Amino acid sequence: MKLDVVNPATEKSIAQLERAGVEETDRAVARAKAAYPAWRAVKPADRTRLLRKLAGVIEEHGEELARLETSNVGKPLGDSRWEVGMVADVFHFYSGAVEKHYGETIPVSGGVDMTFREPLGVVGLIVPWNFPLMLASWKLGPSLACGNTVVLKPAELTPLTALRFGELALEAGLPEGVVNVLVGPGSVAGERLIVHPDVAKIGFTGSTEVGRGVMKGAADTIKRVTLELGGKSANVVFADADLERAAASAPYAVFDNAGQDCCARSRILVERSAYDRFVELLVEATRNVKVGDPEDEATEMGPLISAQHRETVASFVDGDPLFRGDAPNGRGFWFPCTLVEATNEDRVAREEVFGPVAALIPFADEDEAIRIANDTPYGLSGSIWTENGARALRVARALETGVLSINSNSSVRPSTPFGGFKQSGFGRELGMHAMDGYSEIKNVFMAT
């Protein structure tokens, strides 16, 4: 069967592709396995040059890739440009990491003990539809830098930039078989990658529910796994914060990418004494978010990914919300920016909406803020807004989450680790920490 790729803003078909099945998956793994010995043997300095050249090729094709991402995902063109810029930055970073992934020597008696970082082999990378190329780069960069070969399986809904990336990798000089892109359903191609005996590791980004299945499938072959899963992150605003600044930035911490972001700060916790003022400021800031044509340079939020997903998001809004913004009528999977008042026991505050819906929850004091923020099975991201530096550090240490920002909603930089606590997954992406997840430590003792 053909895969019909649709533009979410127009509902029009933009590509038709062949779906990969088990046989195609096995062939991709075989190509990666055959390419592995030579890629592993490439001198570190040469691998550095190749990854740096790949970063440059991505920059040269930045506008093409951004427009392709916008047409496939429906995100604003400005967002797509930023994401493609980060993809290039990621490969620039990991080109420099190749020669800095050090082993160590350990003092022992009777000889010298040393460690080496060895690549794993063939790595399967399974990425979602919300940030297709950017999230793929977070896995491709460290994997290739360590000397692994890869089979990349993008989401069926959004395969176009991954396919173009495979072409650009060859253009940059990476050998045939080092990067293989596989377009197929997760239930077939993804499942086969997970259980394939020649795949040494799975790097997966997606829902916590599917992540559980990845762990189960990888168990039979004791496959290494890195999981970046769901989130229900808290944006904690204390009364002593710069309320104007916190309220102005809060909508974009939820409504960027139409809320289809595992880092979305979709629970906004506000100290009760500042609650009314903050809500007033937040409603005004949300009213100003421009929702519309993703190709319009002024647009800040586009449509959701599909009609089915729009139905799911709508199911979280019961009754009259605190605020509902405007969205285009007609074709396209549109949903407005929405603010609701809630308690932390409500479904909208417990489950990942993955859409432009934020739940406002008041709290009495610091202890209650920490309790509410931690009262979730997730622990991916979050923010703390306060002018009290000691409080900021106390709360940061107390929150059970992997990535935090103080007086900011920024989560992601190529050089810093990213990943979650609890059911938000394990392992780290980005930074030098990601290199550890795509290599093994080998210990060698030499008697003297």
Residue pairs with C-beta under 8 A, 6 or more apart in sequence:
1 19
2 16
2 17
2 18
2 19
3 16
3 17
3 18
3 19
3 156
3 159
3 183
4 13
4 15
4 16
5 13
5 14
5 15
5 16
5 17
5 72
5 157
5 158
5 159
5 160
6 12
6 13
6 14
6 157
6 306
7 13
7 14
7 71
7 72
7 74
8 73
8 74
8 302
8 303
8 304
8 305
8 306
8 332
8 333
9 74
9 293
9 294
9 295
9 302
9 303
9 332
9 333
10 331
10 332
11 331
11 332
11 333
14 71
14 72
14 160
15 160
17 159
17 163
17 183
18 183
19 156
19 183
19 184
19 185
19 188
19 189
20 28
20 182
20 183
20 184
20 188
20 189
21 184
21 188
21 189
22 188
22 189
22 192
24 182
24 184
24 189
25 151
25 182
25 184
25 188
25 189
25 192
25 193
25 196
26 192
26 196
28 151
28 180
28 182
29 122
29 124
29 151
29 180
29 193
29 196
29 198
29 199
30 198
31 176
31 177
31 180
32 122
32 149
32 150
32 151
32 177
32 178
32 180
33 121
33 122
33 149
33 198
34 177
35 149
35 175
35 176
35 177
35 178
36 119
36 121
36 122
36 148
36 149
38 175
39 147
39 148
39 149
39 175
39 178
40 119
40 147
40 148
42 50
42 147
44 98
44 99
45 99
47 98
47 144
47 145
47 147
48 95
48 96
48 98
48 99
49 95
50 95
50 172
50 173
50 174
51 91
51 94
51 95
51 98
51 141
51 144
51 145
52 91
52 92
52 95
52 96
53 172
53 173
54 91
54 95
54 168
54 169
54 172
54 173
54 174
55 88
55 89
55 90
55 91
55 92
55 95
56 88
56 172
57 168
57 171
57 172
58 65
58 84
58 87
58 88
58 91
58 165
58 168
59 85
59 88
61 164
61 168
62 81
62 84
62 85
62 88
63 81
64 164
65 80
65 84
65 87
65 133
65 161
65 164
65 165
66 77
66 80
66 81
66 83
66 84
67 77
67 80
68 160
68 161
68 164
69 75
69 80
69 83
69 84
69 132
69 133
69 160
69 161
70 76
70 77
70 79
70 80
70 294
70 295
70 302
71 160
72 132
72 157
72 158
72 159
72 160
72 161
73 80
73 129
73 130
73 132
73 158
73 302
73 305
74 258
74 294
74 302
74 303
74 304
74 305
74 332
74 333
75 83
75 257
75 258
75 294
75 302
76 294
76 296
76 299
76 300
76 301
76 302
77 294
77 295
77 296
77 297
77 299
78 297
78 299
78 300
79 256
79 257
83 131
83 133
83 134
84 133
84 134
86 134
86 137
86 412
86 414
87 133
87 134
87 137
89 414
90 134
90 137
90 138
90 141
90 414
90 430
91 137
91 140
91 141
92 414
93 141
93 414
93 415
94 141
94 142
94 144
94 145
95 145
97 142
97 145
97 432
97 435
98 145
100 432
101 117
101 145
101 146
101 432
101 435
101 439
102 117
103 114
103 115
103 116
103 117
103 441
104 114
104 115
105 112
105 113
105 114
105 115
106 113
106 114
106 115
107 113
108 445
110 447
110 448
111 445
111 446
111 447
111 448
112 445
112 446
112 448
113 443
113 444
113 445
113 446
114 443
114 444
114 446
115 441
115 442
115 443
115 444
116 441
116 442
116 444
117 146
117 435
117 439
117 440
117 441
117 442
118 439
118 440
118 441
118 442
119 146
119 147
119 148
119 438
119 439
119 440
120 146
120 148
120 200
120 201
120 224
120 438
120 439
120 440
121 148
121 149
121 198
121 199
121 200
122 148
122 149
122 150
122 151
122 198
122 199
122 200
123 139
123 143
123 148
123 149
123 150
123 151
123 199
123 200
123 201
123 202
123 203
123 438
124 150
124 151
124 153
124 193
124 194
124 196
124 199
124 201
124 202
124 203
125 136
125 139
125 140
125 143
125 150
125 151
125 152
125 153
125 202
125 203
126 153
126 186
126 190
126 193
126 194
126 202
126 203
126 204
126 205
126 206
126 214
127 135
127 136
127 139
127 152
127 153
127 154
127 155
127 162
127 205
127 206
128 135
128 155
128 205
128 206
129 154
129 155
129 157
129 158
129 305
130 257
130 260
130 261
130 262
130 305
130 354
131 257
131 261
132 154
132 155
132 158
132 159
132 160
132 161
132 162
133 161
133 162
133 165
135 205
135 228
136 152
136 154
136 162
136 165
138 205
138 418
138 429
138 430
138 434
139 150
139 152
139 203
139 205
139 226
139 429
140 150
140 152
140 165
140 179
141 414
141 434
142 429
142 434
142 435
142 437
142 438
143 150
143 203
143 438
144 150
144 174
144 178
144 179
145 435
145 438
146 435
146 438
146 439
148 200
148 201
148 438
149 177
149 178
149 179
149 180
150 178
150 179
150 180
151 180
151 181
151 182
151 193
151 199
152 162
152 165
152 166
152 179
152 180
152 181
152 182
153 181
153 182
153 183
153 184
153 186
153 189
153 190
153 193
154 161
154 162
154 163
154 181
154 183
155 186
156 183
156 184
156 185
156 186
157 305
157 306
158 305
159 181
159 183
162 181
162 183
163 181
163 183
165 179
165 181
166 179
166 180
166 181
169 178
169 179
170 176
170 179
182 189
182 193
183 189
184 190
186 210
191 217
193 199
193 202
194 202
194 214
194 217
194 218
194 223
195 217
195 218
195 220
195 221
196 221
197 221
199 221
199 223
200 223
200 224
201 223
201 224
201 225
201 226
201 437
201 438
202 214
202 218
202 223
202 224
202 225
202 226
203 225
203 226
203 429
203 437
203 438
204 210
204 211
204 214
204 225
204 226
204 227
204 228
205 227
205 228
205 229
205 262
206 229
207 229
207 230
207 352
208 229
208 230
208 352
208 377
208 378
208 423
208 424
208 425
211 227
211 229
211 425
214 225
214 227
215 225
215 227
218 224
218 225
224 437
225 427
226 419
226 425
226 426
226 427
226 428
226 429
226 437
227 425
227 426
227 427
228 262
228 418
228 419
228 420
228 424
228 425
228 427
228 429
229 262
229 378
229 380
229 420
229 423
229 424
229 425
230 262
230 352
230 378
230 380
230 423
230 424
231 262
231 263
231 264
231 352
231 378
231 379
231 380
231 381
231 420
231 424
232 266
232 267
232 349
232 350
232 351
232 352
232 376
232 377
232 378
233 263
233 264
233 265
233 266
233 267
233 378
233 380
233 381
233 382
233 383
233 401
234 265
234 267
234 268
234 269
234 372
234 373
234 376
234 382
234 383
234 399
234 401
235 250
235 253
235 254
235 265
235 267
235 268
235 269
235 382
235 383
235 385
235 409
236 269
236 363
236 369
236 373
236 382
236 383
236 384
236 385
236 395
237 243
237 246
237 250
237 268
237 269
237 270
237 271
237 274
237 278
237 385
238 271
238 274
238 366
238 369
238 384
238 385
238 386
238 388
238 391
239 271
239 273
239 274
240 386
240 387
240 388
241 274
241 385
241 386
241 387
241 407
242 385
242 387
242 407
243 274
243 277
243 278
243 281
244 281
245 385
245 407
246 278
246 385
246 407
247 278
247 281
247 282
247 284
247 285
248 281
248 285
249 408
249 409
250 265
250 268
250 282
250 285
250 358
250 409
251 282
251 285
251 286
251 289
251 337
251 358
252 289
252 300
252 409
253 264
253 265
253 383
253 409
254 264
254 265
254 266
254 268
254 356
254 357
254 358
255 286
255 289
255 300
255 301
255 337
255 356
255 358
256 264
256 300
256 301
257 301
258 301
258 302
258 303
258 304
258 335
258 355
258 356
259 266
259 313
259 353
259 354
259 355
259 356
259 357
260 304
260 305
260 309
260 354
260 355
261 354
262 352
262 380
262 381
262 424
263 380
263 381
263 403
263 411
263 412
264 354
265 358
265 381
265 382
265 383
265 409
266 352
266 353
266 357
266 358
266 359
267 344
267 349
267 358
267 359
267 361
267 372
267 373
267 376
268 282
268 358
268 359
268 360
268 361
269 361
269 362
269 363
269 369
269 372
269 373
270 278
270 279
270 360
270 361
270 362
270 363
271 362
271 363
271 364
271 365
271 369
272 362
272 363
272 364
275 360
275 362
279 322
279 360
282 339
282 360
283 322
283 323
283 339
286 323
286 325
286 337
286 339
287 323
287 325
289 300
289 301
289 325
289 337
290 298
290 299
290 300
290 301
291 299
291 300
291 301
291 302
291 325
291 326
291 327
291 328
291 334
291 336
291 337
292 298
292 299
292 302
292 328
293 299
293 302
293 328
294 302
294 303
301 337
301 356
303 332
303 333
303 334
303 335
304 310
304 313
304 333
304 334
304 335
304 355
305 333
306 333
307 333
309 333
309 354
309 355
310 333
310 334
310 335
310 355
312 354
312 355
313 335
313 353
313 354
313 355
313 356
313 357
314 335
316 347
316 348
316 351
316 353
316 355
316 357
317 338
317 340
317 348
317 357
321 338
321 339
321 340
322 339
322 340
322 341
322 360
323 337
323 338
323 339
324 336
324 337
324 338
324 339
325 336
325 337
325 338
326 336
327 334
327 335
327 336
328 334
335 355
335 356
336 356
337 356
338 356
338 357
338 358
339 357
339 358
339 360
340 348
340 357
340 358
340 359
340 360
341 359
341 360
341 361
342 348
342 349
342 359
342 360
342 361
343 349
343 361
344 350
344 361
344 372
344 375
344 376
346 359
348 357
348 359
349 359
349 361
350 376
352 378
361 372
363 369
363 372
366 391
366 394
366 395
369 395
370 395
370 398
370 399
373 382
373 399
373 401
374 398
374 399
374 400
376 422
377 422
377 423
378 420
378 422
378 423
378 424
379 399
379 400
379 401
379 402
379 420
379 421
379 422
379 423
379 424
380 401
380 402
380 403
380 419
380 420
380 421
380 424
380 425
381 401
381 402
381 403
381 404
381 411
381 420
382 399
382 401
382 403
382 404
382 405
383 404
383 405
383 406
383 408
383 409
384 392
384 395
384 396
384 399
384 404
384 405
384 406
384 407
385 406
385 407
386 392
386 395
386 406
386 407
392 406
392 407
396 404
396 406
400 421
400 422
401 420
401 421
401 424
402 418
402 419
402 420
402 421
402 424
402 428
403 411
403 412
403 417
403 418
403 419
403 420
405 411
411 418
412 418
412 430
413 430
414 430
414 431
415 430
415 431
416 430
416 431
417 428
417 429
417 430
417 431
417 433
417 434
418 428
418 429
418 430
418 431
419 425
419 426
419 427
419 428
419 429
420 426
427 437
428 434
428 436
428 437
429 437
